Amino acid sequence: MASTTTWGGGSDKSGYDMSLWYDSRPLKIGWFAMLGAVGAEVVFQRVFGYSHGLDSMT
């Protein structure tokens, strides 16, 4: 017979530990780095964009 695997309601949790193969710290660092880069770009364009011809593009 085929064995079945339960992913949420199984009683044996010792065989599946997500922290052994997945670390969310690089994901969080990368996400906040991209968010910071986008925020810095928006601020940069708002501060310096109009002095470099951005108003003629609208």
C-alpha distance matrix in Angstrom:
0.0 3.8 6.4 9.5 13.0 16.0 19.4 21.9 20.9 18.9 20.6 20.3 22.9 23.9 21.3 22.6 26.4 27.9 31.3 30.2 29.9 31.9 35.5 37.3 40.8 41.4 40.1 42.5 45.4 44.9 44.7 47.9 49.6 49.0 50.2 53.2 54.0 53.9 56.0 58.5 58.8 59.5 62.1 63.6 63.9 65.4 68.0 68.9 67.8 70.8 73.2 71.6 71.7 68.7 70.9 71.8 68.1 67.8
3.8 0.0 3.7 6.5 9.9 13.1 16.2 19.0 18.5 16.7 18.8 18.3 20.5 21.6 18.8 19.7 23.4 24.7 28.1 27.1 26.6 28.5 32.1 33.7 37.3 37.8 36.4 38.9 41.7 41.2 41.0 44.2 45.9 45.3 46.4 49.5 50.3 50.2 52.3 54.8 55.0 55.7 58.4 59.9 60.2 61.7 64.2 65.2 64.0 67.1 69.5 67.9 68.0 64.9 67.2 68.1 64.4 64.1
6.4 3.7 0.0 3.8 6.7 10.0 13.2 15.9 15.3 13.1 15.2 14.5 16.8 17.9 15.3 16.3 20.1 21.6 25.0 24.1 23.9 25.8 29.3 31.0 34.5 35.3 34.0 36.4 39.2 38.9 38.7 41.8 43.6 43.2 44.3 47.3 48.3 48.2 50.2 52.7 53.1 53.9 56.4 57.9 58.4 59.8 62.3 63.3 62.4 65.4 67.8 66.3 66.6 63.5 65.8 66.9 63.3 63.0
9.5 6.5 3.8 0.0 3.8 6.6 9.9 12.5 12.1 10.5 13.2 13.1 14.9 16.8 14.4 14.7 18.4 19.5 23.1 22.7 22.5 23.9 27.3 28.6 32.3 33.2 31.6 33.8 36.8 36.5 36.1 39.1 41.1 40.6 41.5 44.5 45.6 45.5 47.3 50.0 50.4 51.0 53.4 55.2 55.6 56.9 59.4 60.6 59.6 62.6 65.0 63.7 63.9 60.7 62.8 64.0 60.5 60.0
13.0 9.9 6.7 3.8 0.0 3.8 6.5 9.5 9.7 8.0 11.0 10.6 11.8 13.8 11.4 11.2 14.8 15.8 19.4 19.3 19.1 20.3 23.7 25.0 28.6 29.6 28.2 30.2 33.3 33.1 32.7 35.6 37.7 37.4 38.1 41.1 42.4 42.3 44.1 46.7 47.3 47.8 50.2 52.0 52.5 53.8 56.2 57.5 56.6 59.6 62.0 60.8 61.1 57.9 60.1 61.4 58.0 57.5
16.0 13.1 10.0 6.6 3.8 0.0 3.8 5.9 6.1 5.4 9.0 9.6 10.4 13.2 11.8 10.9 14.0 14.9 18.5 19.1 19.1 19.8 22.8 23.7 27.3 28.7 27.0 28.6 31.9 32.0 31.2 34.0 36.3 36.1 36.5 39.5 41.0 40.8 42.3 45.1 45.8 46.2 48.4 50.4 51.0 52.0 54.4 55.9 55.1 58.0 60.5 59.5 59.8 56.5 58.5 60.0 56.6 56.0
19.4 16.2 13.2 9.9 6.5 3.8 0.0 3.8 6.3 6.4 10.0 10.2 9.5 12.5 11.2 9.1 11.6 11.8 15.5 16.5 16.4 16.5 19.4 20.0 23.7 25.1 23.3 24.9 28.2 28.3 27.5 30.2 32.6 32.4 32.8 35.7 37.3 37.1 38.6 41.3 42.2 42.5 44.7 46.7 47.4 48.3 50.7 52.2 51.5 54.4 56.9 55.9 56.3 53.0 55.1 56.7 53.3 52.7
21.9 19.0 15.9 12.5 9.5 5.9 3.8 0.0 3.8 5.8 8.9 10.3 9.4 13.0 12.8 10.8 12.6 12.9 16.2 17.9 18.2 17.8 20.1 20.4 23.9 25.8 23.9 24.9 28.4 28.8 27.6 30.0 32.7 32.6 32.6 35.5 37.4 37.1 38.2 41.1 42.2 42.2 44.3 46.5 47.2 47.9 50.3 52.1 51.4 54.2 56.8 56.0 56.4 53.1 54.9 56.7 53.4 52.6
20.9 18.5 15.3 12.1 9.7 6.1 6.3 3.8 0.0 3.8 6.5 9.0 9.3 13.1 13.4 12.3 14.5 15.6 18.6 20.1 20.9 20.9 23.2 23.6 27.0 29.1 27.3 28.2 31.7 32.3 31.1 33.4 36.2 36.2 36.0 38.9 40.9 40.6 41.6 44.6 45.7 45.7 47.7 50.0 50.7 51.3 53.7 55.5 54.9 57.7 60.3 59.6 60.0 56.6 58.4 60.2 57.0 56.0
18.9 16.7 13.1 10.5 8.0 5.4 6.4 5.8 3.8 0.0 3.8 5.6 6.9 10.3 10.4 10.2 12.9 14.7 17.8 18.6 19.7 20.3 22.9 23.9 27.2 29.3 27.9 29.0 32.3 33.0 32.2 34.5 37.1 37.3 37.5 40.3 42.2 42.2 43.3 46.0 47.2 47.5 49.4 51.6 52.4 53.2 55.5 57.2 56.7 59.6 62.0 61.2 61.8 58.5 60.5 62.2 59.0 58.2
20.6 18.8 15.2 13.2 11.0 9.0 10.0 8.9 6.5 3.8 0.0 3.8 6.1 9.1 10.3 11.0 13.3 15.8 18.3 19.1 20.9 21.7 23.9 25.2 28.2 30.6 29.6 30.5 33.6 34.7 34.1 36.1 38.7 39.3 39.4 41.9 44.0 44.2 45.1 47.8 49.2 49.5 51.2 53.4 54.5 55.2 57.3 59.1 58.8 61.7 64.1 63.4 64.1 60.9 62.9 64.8 61.6 60.9
20.3 18.3 14.5 13.1 10.6 9.6 10.2 10.3 9.0 5.6 3.8 0.0 3.8 5.7 6.7 8.3 10.8 13.8 16.1 16.3 18.2 19.6 22.0 23.7 26.7 28.9 28.2 29.4 32.3 33.4 33.2 35.3 37.6 38.3 38.8 41.2 43.1 43.6 44.7 47.1 48.5 49.1 50.8 52.8 54.0 54.9 56.9 58.6 58.4 61.4 63.6 62.8 63.6 60.5 62.7 64.6 61.4 60.9
22.9 20.5 16.8 14.9 11.8 10.4 9.5 9.4 9.3 6.9 6.1 3.8 0.0 3.8 5.6 5.7 7.4 10.4 12.5 13.1 15.2 16.2 18.4 20.1 23.0 25.3 24.7 25.7 28.6 29.8 29.6 31.6 34.0 34.8 35.2 37.5 39.5 40.1 41.1 43.5 45.0 45.7 47.3 49.3 50.6 51.5 53.3 55.0 54.9 58.0 60.1 59.4 60.3 57.2 59.5 61.4 58.3 57.9
23.9 21.6 17.9 16.8 13.8 13.2 12.5 13.0 13.1 10.3 9.1 5.7 3.8 0.0 3.8 5.6 6.7 10.4 11.8 11.4 14.1 15.8 17.9 20.2 22.7 25.0 25.0 26.1 28.7 30.0 30.3 32.2 34.3 35.4 36.1 38.1 40.0 41.0 42.0 44.1 45.7 46.7 48.1 50.0 51.5 52.5 54.2 55.7 55.8 59.0 60.9 60.1 61.2 58.3 60.7 62.6 59.6 59.4
21.3 18.8 15.3 14.4 11.4 11.8 11.2 12.8 13.4 10.4 10.3 6.7 5.6 3.8 0.0 3.8 6.5 9.7 11.8 10.7 12.6 14.8 17.5 20.0 22.8 24.5 24.4 26.1 28.6 29.5 29.9 32.2 34.0 34.9 35.8 38.0 39.6 40.5 41.9 43.9 45.3 46.4 48.1 49.7 51.1 52.3 54.1 55.4 55.3 58.6 60.5 59.5 60.5 57.6 60.1 61.8 58.7 58.6
22.6 19.7 16.3 14.7 11.2 10.9 9.1 10.8 12.3 10.2 11.0 8.3 5.7 5.6 3.8 0.0 3.8 6.3 9.1 8.7 10.0 11.7 14.5 16.7 19.7 21.4 20.9 22.7 25.3 26.1 26.3 28.7 30.6 31.3 32.2 34.5 36.1 36.9 38.3 40.4 41.7 42.7 44.5 46.1 47.4 48.7 50.5 51.9 51.7 54.9 56.9 55.9 56.9 53.9 56.4 58.1 55.0 54.8
26.4 23.4 20.1 18.4 14.8 14.0 11.6 12.6 14.5 12.9 13.3 10.8 7.4 6.7 6.5 3.8 0.0 3.8 5.5 5.8 7.9 9.1 11.4 13.7 16.5 18.4 18.3 19.8 22.3 23.4 23.8 25.9 27.8 28.8 29.7 31.8 33.5 34.5 35.7 37.7 39.2 40.3 41.9 43.5 45.0 46.2 47.9 49.3 49.3 52.6 54.4 53.6 54.7 51.9 54.4 56.2 53.2 53.1
27.9 24.7 21.6 19.5 15.8 14.9 11.8 12.9 15.6 14.7 15.8 13.8 10.4 10.4 9.7 6.3 3.8 0.0 3.8 5.4 5.9 5.9 8.4 10.4 13.5 15.2 14.8 16.4 19.0 19.9 20.2 22.5 24.3 25.2 26.1 28.3 29.9 30.9 32.2 34.2 35.6 36.7 38.4 40.0 41.4 42.7 44.4 45.7 45.7 49.0 50.8 49.9 51.0 48.1 50.7 52.5 49.5 49.4
31.3 28.1 25.0 23.1 19.4 18.5 15.5 16.2 18.6 17.8 18.3 16.1 12.5 11.8 11.8 9.1 5.5 3.8 0.0 3.8 5.5 5.2 6.2 8.8 11.1 13.2 13.6 14.9 17.1 18.5 19.2 21.0 22.8 24.2 25.2 26.9 28.6 30.0 31.1 32.8 34.5 35.8 37.1 38.7 40.4 41.7 43.1 44.5 44.7 48.1 49.7 48.9 50.3 47.5 50.2 52.1 49.3 49.3
30.2 27.1 24.1 22.7 19.3 19.1 16.5 17.9 20.1 18.6 19.1 16.3 13.1 11.4 10.7 8.7 5.8 5.4 3.8 0.0 3.8 6.0 7.9 11.3 13.3 14.7 15.6 17.4 19.1 20.2 21.5 23.4 24.7 26.1 27.5 29.2 30.6 32.1 33.5 35.0 36.5 38.1 39.5 40.8 42.5 44.0 45.4 46.5 46.8 50.2 51.7 50.7 52.1 49.5 52.3 54.1 51.2 51.5
29.9 26.6 23.9 22.5 19.1 19.1 16.4 18.2 20.9 19.7 20.9 18.2 15.2 14.1 12.6 10.0 7.9 5.9 5.5 3.8 0.0 3.8 6.8 10.1 12.4 12.9 13.5 16.0 17.6 18.1 19.5 21.9 22.9 23.9 25.6 27.4 28.5 29.9 31.6 33.1 34.3 36.0 37.7 38.8 40.3 42.0 43.5 44.4 44.5 47.9 49.5 48.3 49.6 47.0 49.9 51.5 48.5 48.9
31.9 28.5 25.8 23.9 20.3 19.8 16.5 17.8 20.9 20.3 21.7 19.6 16.2 15.8 14.8 11.7 9.1 5.9 5.2 6.0 3.8 0.0 3.8 6.5 9.2 9.9 10.0 12.4 14.3 14.8 15.9 18.3 19.6 20.5 22.0 24.0 25.2 26.5 28.1 29.7 31.0 32.5 34.2 35.4 36.9 38.5 40.1 41.1 41.2 44.6 46.2 45.1 46.4 43.7 46.5 48.2 45.3 45.5
35.5 32.1 29.3 27.3 23.7 22.8 19.4 20.1 23.2 22.9 23.9 22.0 18.4 17.9 17.5 14.5 11.4 8.4 6.2 7.9 6.8 3.8 0.0 3.8 5.6 7.1 7.9 9.6 11.2 12.5 13.7 15.6 16.9 18.4 19.7 21.3 22.8 24.3 25.6 27.1 28.7 30.3 31.6 32.9 34.7 36.2 37.5 38.7 39.0 42.4 43.9 43.0 44.5 41.9 44.7 46.6 43.8 44.1
37.3 33.7 31.0 28.6 25.0 23.7 20.0 20.4 23.6 23.9 25.2 23.7 20.1 20.2 20.0 16.7 13.7 10.4 8.8 11.3 10.1 6.5 3.8 0.0 3.8 5.7 5.1 6.2 8.6 10.0 10.4 12.3 14.1 15.4 16.4 18.1 19.9 21.2 22.3 24.1 25.7 27.0 28.4 29.9 31.6 32.9 34.3 35.7 35.9 39.2 40.9 40.1 41.5 38.8 41.4 43.5 40.7 40.8
40.8 37.3 34.5 32.3 28.6 27.3 23.7 23.9 27.0 27.2 28.2 26.7 23.0 22.7 22.8 19.7 16.5 13.5 11.1 13.3 12.4 9.2 5.6 3.8 0.0 3.9 5.4 5.1 6.1 8.5 9.8 10.7 12.1 14.2 15.3 16.3 18.2 20.0 20.9 22.1 24.2 25.7 26.7 28.0 30.1 31.4 32.5 33.8 34.4 37.8 39.2 38.5 40.2 37.7 40.4 42.6 40.1 40.4
41.4 37.8 35.3 33.2 29.6 28.7 25.1 25.8 29.1 29.3 30.6 28.9 25.3 25.0 24.5 21.4 18.4 15.2 13.2 14.7 12.9 9.9 7.1 5.7 3.9 0.0 3.8 5.4 5.0 6.0 8.4 9.9 10.2 12.1 14.0 15.0 16.1 18.2 19.6 20.6 22.2 24.1 25.4 26.3 28.3 30.0 31.0 32.0 32.4 36.0 37.2 36.3 38.0 35.6 38.5 40.4 37.9 38.4
40.1 36.4 34.0 31.6 28.2 27.0 23.3 23.9 27.3 27.9 29.6 28.2 24.7 25.0 24.4 20.9 18.3 14.8 13.6 15.6 13.5 10.0 7.9 5.1 5.4 3.8 0.0 3.8 5.5 5.2 6.0 8.6 9.8 10.6 12.1 14.1 15.3 16.6 18.2 19.8 21.1 22.6 24.2 25.5 27.0 28.6 30.1 31.2 31.3 34.7 36.3 35.3 36.7 34.0 36.8 38.7 35.9 36.2
42.5 38.9 36.4 33.8 30.2 28.6 24.9 24.9 28.2 29.0 30.5 29.4 25.7 26.1 26.1 22.7 19.8 16.4 14.9 17.4 16.0 12.4 9.6 6.2 5.1 5.4 3.8 0.0 3.8 5.4 5.0 6.1 8.4 9.9 10.4 12.0 14.1 15.4 16.2 18.0 19.8 21.0 22.2 23.9 25.7 26.8 28.2 29.7 30.0 33.3 34.9 34.4 35.8 33.1 35.7 37.9 35.4 35.5
45.4 41.7 39.2 36.8 33.3 31.9 28.2 28.4 31.7 32.3 33.6 32.3 28.6 28.7 28.6 25.3 22.3 19.0 17.1 19.1 17.6 14.3 11.2 8.6 6.1 5.0 5.5 3.8 0.0 3.8 5.5 5.4 6.0 8.6 9.9 10.4 12.1 14.2 15.1 16.1 18.1 19.9 20.8 22.0 24.1 25.5 26.5 27.7 28.4 31.8 33.1 32.5 34.2 31.8 34.6 36.8 34.5 34.9
44.9 41.2 38.9 36.5 33.1 32.0 28.3 28.8 32.3 33.0 34.7 33.4 29.8 30.0 29.5 26.1 23.4 19.9 18.5 20.2 18.1 14.8 12.5 10.0 8.5 6.0 5.2 5.4 3.8 0.0 3.8 5.5 5.0 6.1 8.5 9.7 10.4 12.3 14.0 15.1 16.4 18.3 19.8 20.7 22.4 24.2 25.5 26.3 26.6 30.1 31.5 30.5 32.1 29.6 32.6 34.5 31.9 32.5
44.7 41.0 38.7 36.1 32.7 31.2 27.5 27.6 31.1 32.2 34.1 33.2 29.6 30.3 29.9 26.3 23.8 20.2 19.2 21.5 19.5 15.9 13.7 10.4 9.8 8.4 6.0 5.0 5.5 3.8 0.0 3.8 5.4 5.3 6.2 8.6 10.0 10.7 12.2 14.2 15.4 16.7 18.4 19.8 21.2 22.6 24.3 25.6 25.6 28.9 30.6 29.9 31.1 28.4 31.0 33.1 30.4 30.6
47.9 44.2 41.8 39.1 35.6 34.0 30.2 30.0 33.4 34.5 36.1 35.3 31.6 32.2 32.2 28.7 25.9 22.5 21.0 23.4 21.9 18.3 15.6 12.3 10.7 9.9 8.6 6.1 5.4 5.5 3.8 0.0 3.8 5.4 4.9 5.9 8.5 9.8 10.2 11.9 14.0 15.1 16.1 17.8 19.7 20.8 22.1 23.6 24.1 27.3 28.9 28.6 30.1 27.4 30.0 32.4 30.1 30.2
49.6 45.9 43.6 41.1 37.7 36.3 32.6 32.7 36.2 37.1 38.7 37.6 34.0 34.3 34.0 30.6 27.8 24.3 22.8 24.7 22.9 19.6 16.9 14.1 12.1 10.2 9.8 8.4 6.0 5.0 5.4 3.8 0.0 3.8 5.4 5.0 6.1 8.6 9.7 10.4 12.2 14.2 15.2 16.1 18.2 19.8 20.8 21.8 22.4 25.9 27.1 26.5 28.3 25.9 28.8 31.0 28.8 29.4
49.0 45.3 43.2 40.6 37.4 36.1 32.4 32.6 36.2 37.3 39.3 38.3 34.8 35.4 34.9 31.3 28.8 25.2 24.2 26.1 23.9 20.5 18.4 15.4 14.2 12.1 10.6 9.9 8.6 6.1 5.3 5.4 3.8 0.0 3.8 5.4 5.0 6.2 8.5 9.8 10.5 12.3 14.2 15.1 16.5 18.3 19.9 20.7 20.7 24.1 25.7 24.8 26.1 23.6 26.4 28.4 25.9 26.5
50.2 46.4 44.3 41.5 38.1 36.5 32.8 32.6 36.0 37.5 39.4 38.8 35.2 36.1 35.8 32.2 29.7 26.1 25.2 27.5 25.6 22.0 19.7 16.4 15.3 14.0 12.1 10.4 9.9 8.5 6.2 4.9 5.4 3.8 0.0 3.8 5.5 5.2 6.1 8.6 9.9 10.6 12.3 14.1 15.4 16.6 18.3 19.8 19.8 23.0 24.9 24.4 25.7 22.8 25.3 27.7 25.3 25.4
53.2 49.5 47.3 44.5 41.1 39.5 35.7 35.5 38.9 40.3 41.9 41.2 37.5 38.1 38.0 34.5 31.8 28.3 26.9 29.2 27.4 24.0 21.3 18.1 16.3 15.0 14.1 12.0 10.4 9.7 8.6 5.9 5.0 5.4 3.8 0.0 3.8 5.4 5.0 6.0 8.5 9.8 10.4 11.9 14.1 15.2 16.2 17.7 18.4 21.7 23.1 22.9 24.6 22.1 24.7 27.3 25.4 25.7
54.0 50.3 48.3 45.6 42.4 41.0 37.3 37.4 40.9 42.2 44.0 43.1 39.5 40.0 39.6 36.1 33.5 29.9 28.6 30.6 28.5 25.2 22.8 19.9 18.2 16.1 15.3 14.1 12.1 10.4 10.0 8.5 6.1 5.0 5.5 3.8 0.0 3.8 5.4 5.1 6.1 8.6 9.9 10.3 12.2 14.1 15.2 15.9 16.3 19.8 21.1 20.4 22.1 19.8 22.8 25.0 23.0 23.7
53.9 50.2 48.2 45.5 42.3 40.8 37.1 37.1 40.6 42.2 44.2 43.6 40.1 41.0 40.5 36.9 34.5 30.9 30.0 32.1 29.9 26.5 24.3 21.2 20.0 18.2 16.6 15.4 14.2 12.3 10.7 9.8 8.6 6.2 5.2 5.4 3.8 0.0 3.8 5.5 5.1 6.2 8.6 9.7 10.5 12.3 14.2 15.2 14.9 18.1 20.0 19.3 20.5 17.7 20.4 22.7 20.4 20.8
56.0 52.3 50.2 47.3 44.1 42.3 38.6 38.2 41.6 43.3 45.1 44.7 41.1 42.0 41.9 38.3 35.7 32.2 31.1 33.5 31.6 28.1 25.6 22.3 20.9 19.6 18.2 16.2 15.1 14.0 12.2 10.2 9.7 8.5 6.1 5.0 5.4 3.8 0.0 3.8 5.4 5.1 6.2 8.5 9.9 10.6 12.3 14.1 14.4 17.3 19.2 19.2 20.6 17.8 20.1 22.9 21.0 21.1
58.5 54.8 52.7 50.0 46.7 45.1 41.3 41.1 44.6 46.0 47.8 47.1 43.5 44.1 43.9 40.4 37.7 34.2 32.8 35.0 33.1 29.7 27.1 24.1 22.1 20.6 19.8 18.0 16.1 15.1 14.2 11.9 10.4 9.8 8.6 6.0 5.1 5.5 3.8 0.0 3.8 5.5 5.1 5.9 8.5 9.8 10.4 11.8 12.7 15.9 17.2 17.2 19.1 16.9 19.5 22.2 20.8 21.4
58.8 55.0 53.1 50.4 47.3 45.8 42.2 42.2 45.7 47.2 49.2 48.5 45.0 45.7 45.3 41.7 39.2 35.6 34.5 36.5 34.3 31.0 28.7 25.7 24.2 22.2 21.1 19.8 18.1 16.4 15.4 14.0 12.2 10.5 9.9 8.5 6.1 5.1 5.4 3.8 0.0 3.8 5.5 5.0 6.1 8.5 9.8 10.3 10.3 13.7 15.2 14.6 16.2 13.9 16.8 19.1 17.4 18.3
59.5 55.7 53.9 51.0 47.8 46.2 42.5 42.2 45.7 47.5 49.5 49.1 45.7 46.7 46.4 42.7 40.3 36.7 35.8 38.1 36.0 32.5 30.3 27.0 25.7 24.1 22.6 21.0 19.9 18.3 16.7 15.1 14.2 12.3 10.6 9.8 8.6 6.2 5.1 5.5 3.8 0.0 3.8 5.4 5.2 6.1 8.6 10.0 9.5 12.4 14.6 14.6 15.6 12.8 15.0 17.8 16.1 16.2
62.1 58.4 56.4 53.4 50.2 48.4 44.7 44.3 47.7 49.4 51.2 50.8 47.3 48.1 48.1 44.5 41.9 38.4 37.1 39.5 37.7 34.2 31.6 28.4 26.7 25.4 24.2 22.2 20.8 19.8 18.4 16.1 15.2 14.2 12.3 10.4 9.9 8.6 6.2 5.1 5.5 3.8 0.0 3.8 5.5 5.1 6.1 8.5 9.4 11.9 13.6 14.3 16.0 13.6 15.6 18.8 17.8 18.0
63.6 59.9 57.9 55.2 52.0 50.4 46.7 46.5 50.0 51.6 53.4 52.8 49.3 50.0 49.7 46.1 43.5 40.0 38.7 40.8 38.8 35.4 32.9 29.9 28.0 26.3 25.5 23.9 22.0 20.7 19.8 17.8 16.1 15.1 14.1 11.9 10.3 9.7 8.5 5.9 5.0 5.4 3.8 0.0 3.8 5.5 5.2 5.8 7.2 10.3 11.2 11.5 13.7 12.0 14.6 17.3 16.6 17.6
63.9 60.2 58.4 55.6 52.5 51.0 47.4 47.2 50.7 52.4 54.5 54.0 50.6 51.5 51.1 47.4 45.0 41.4 40.4 42.5 40.3 36.9 34.7 31.6 30.1 28.3 27.0 25.7 24.1 22.4 21.2 19.7 18.2 16.5 15.4 14.1 12.2 10.5 9.9 8.5 6.1 5.2 5.5 3.8 0.0 3.8 5.5 5.3 4.4 7.7 9.6 9.4 10.8 8.5 11.1 13.8 12.9 13.8
65.4 61.7 59.8 56.9 53.8 52.0 48.3 47.9 51.3 53.2 55.2 54.9 51.5 52.5 52.3 48.7 46.2 42.7 41.7 44.0 42.0 38.5 36.2 32.9 31.4 30.0 28.6 26.8 25.5 24.2 22.6 20.8 19.8 18.3 16.6 15.2 14.1 12.3 10.6 9.8 8.5 6.1 5.1 5.5 3.8 0.0 3.8 5.9 5.7 7.2 9.7 10.8 11.8 9.4 10.8 14.2 13.8 13.7
68.0 64.2 62.3 59.4 56.2 54.4 50.7 50.3 53.7 55.5 57.3 56.9 53.3 54.2 54.1 50.5 47.9 44.4 43.1 45.4 43.5 40.1 37.5 34.3 32.5 31.0 30.1 28.2 26.5 25.5 24.3 22.1 20.8 19.9 18.3 16.2 15.2 14.2 12.3 10.4 9.8 8.6 6.1 5.2 5.5 3.8 0.0 3.8 6.0 7.3 8.2 10.1 12.1 10.8 12.3 15.6 15.9 16.3
68.9 65.2 63.3 60.6 57.5 55.9 52.2 52.1 55.5 57.2 59.1 58.6 55.0 55.7 55.4 51.9 49.3 45.7 44.5 46.5 44.4 41.1 38.7 35.7 33.8 32.0 31.2 29.7 27.7 26.3 25.6 23.6 21.8 20.7 19.8 17.7 15.9 15.2 14.1 11.8 10.3 10.0 8.5 5.8 5.3 5.9 3.8 0.0 3.8 5.8 5.5 6.7 9.4 8.8 11.0 13.8 14.3 15.6
67.8 64.0 62.4 59.6 56.6 55.1 51.5 51.4 54.9 56.7 58.8 58.4 54.9 55.8 55.3 51.7 49.3 45.7 44.7 46.8 44.5 41.2 39.0 35.9 34.4 32.4 31.3 30.0 28.4 26.6 25.6 24.1 22.4 20.7 19.8 18.4 16.3 14.9 14.4 12.7 10.3 9.5 9.4 7.2 4.4 5.7 6.0 3.8 0.0 3.8 5.5 5.3 6.7 5.2 7.9 10.4 10.5 11.9
70.8 67.1 65.4 62.6 59.6 58.0 54.4 54.2 57.7 59.6 61.7 61.4 58.0 59.0 58.6 54.9 52.6 49.0 48.1 50.2 47.9 44.6 42.4 39.2 37.8 36.0 34.7 33.3 31.8 30.1 28.9 27.3 25.9 24.1 23.0 21.7 19.8 18.1 17.3 15.9 13.7 12.4 11.9 10.3 7.7 7.2 7.3 5.8 3.8 0.0 3.8 5.4 5.5 4.8 5.5 8.6 9.9 10.8
73.2 69.5 67.8 65.0 62.0 60.5 56.9 56.8 60.3 62.0 64.1 63.6 60.1 60.9 60.5 56.9 54.4 50.8 49.7 51.7 49.5 46.2 43.9 40.9 39.2 37.2 36.3 34.9 33.1 31.5 30.6 28.9 27.1 25.7 24.9 23.1 21.1 20.0 19.2 17.2 15.2 14.6 13.6 11.2 9.6 9.7 8.2 5.5 5.5 3.8 0.0 3.8 5.9 7.3 8.3 10.5 12.3 13.9
71.6 67.9 66.3 63.7 60.8 59.5 55.9 56.0 59.6 61.2 63.4 62.8 59.4 60.1 59.5 55.9 53.6 49.9 48.9 50.7 48.3 45.1 43.0 40.1 38.5 36.3 35.3 34.4 32.5 30.5 29.9 28.6 26.5 24.8 24.4 22.9 20.4 19.3 19.2 17.2 14.6 14.6 14.3 11.5 9.4 10.8 10.1 6.7 5.3 5.4 3.8 0.0 3.8 5.9 8.3 9.4 10.6 13.1
71.7 68.0 66.6 63.9 61.1 59.8 56.3 56.4 60.0 61.8 64.1 63.6 60.3 61.2 60.5 56.9 54.7 51.0 50.3 52.1 49.6 46.4 44.5 41.5 40.2 38.0 36.7 35.8 34.2 32.1 31.1 30.1 28.3 26.1 25.7 24.6 22.1 20.5 20.6 19.1 16.2 15.6 16.0 13.7 10.8 11.8 12.1 9.4 6.7 5.5 5.9 3.8 0.0 3.8 5.4 5.6 7.3 9.9
68.7 64.9 63.5 60.7 57.9 56.5 53.0 53.1 56.6 58.5 60.9 60.5 57.2 58.3 57.6 53.9 51.9 48.1 47.5 49.5 47.0 43.7 41.9 38.8 37.7 35.6 34.0 33.1 31.8 29.6 28.4 27.4 25.9 23.6 22.8 22.1 19.8 17.7 17.8 16.9 13.9 12.8 13.6 12.0 8.5 9.4 10.8 8.8 5.2 4.8 7.3 5.9 3.8 0.0 3.8 5.4 5.5 7.4
70.9 67.2 65.8 62.8 60.1 58.5 55.1 54.9 58.4 60.5 62.9 62.7 59.5 60.7 60.1 56.4 54.4 50.7 50.2 52.3 49.9 46.5 44.7 41.4 40.4 38.5 36.8 35.7 34.6 32.6 31.0 30.0 28.8 26.4 25.3 24.7 22.8 20.4 20.1 19.5 16.8 15.0 15.6 14.6 11.1 10.8 12.3 11.0 7.9 5.5 8.3 8.3 5.4 3.8 0.0 3.8 5.5 5.9
71.8 68.1 66.9 64.0 61.4 60.0 56.7 56.7 60.2 62.2 64.8 64.6 61.4 62.6 61.8 58.1 56.2 52.5 52.1 54.1 51.5 48.2 46.6 43.5 42.6 40.4 38.7 37.9 36.8 34.5 33.1 32.4 31.0 28.4 27.7 27.3 25.0 22.7 22.9 22.2 19.1 17.8 18.8 17.3 13.8 14.2 15.6 13.8 10.4 8.6 10.5 9.4 5.6 5.4 3.8 0.0 3.8 5.6
68.1 64.4 63.3 60.5 58.0 56.6 53.3 53.4 57.0 59.0 61.6 61.4 58.3 59.6 58.7 55.0 53.2 49.5 49.3 51.2 48.5 45.3 43.8 40.7 40.1 37.9 35.9 35.4 34.5 31.9 30.4 30.1 28.8 25.9 25.3 25.4 23.0 20.4 21.0 20.8 17.4 16.1 17.8 16.6 12.9 13.8 15.9 14.3 10.5 9.9 12.3 10.6 7.3 5.5 5.5 3.8 0.0 3.8
67.8 64.1 63.0 60.0 57.5 56.0 52.7 52.6 56.0 58.2 60.9 60.9 57.9 59.4 58.6 54.8 53.1 49.4 49.3 51.5 48.9 45.5 44.1 40.8 40.4 38.4 36.2 35.5 34.9 32.5 30.6 30.2 29.4 26.5 25.4 25.7 23.7 20.8 21.1 21.4 18.3 16.2 18.0 17.6 13.8 13.7 16.3 15.6 11.9 10.8 13.9 13.1 9.9 7.4 5.9 5.6 3.8 0.0
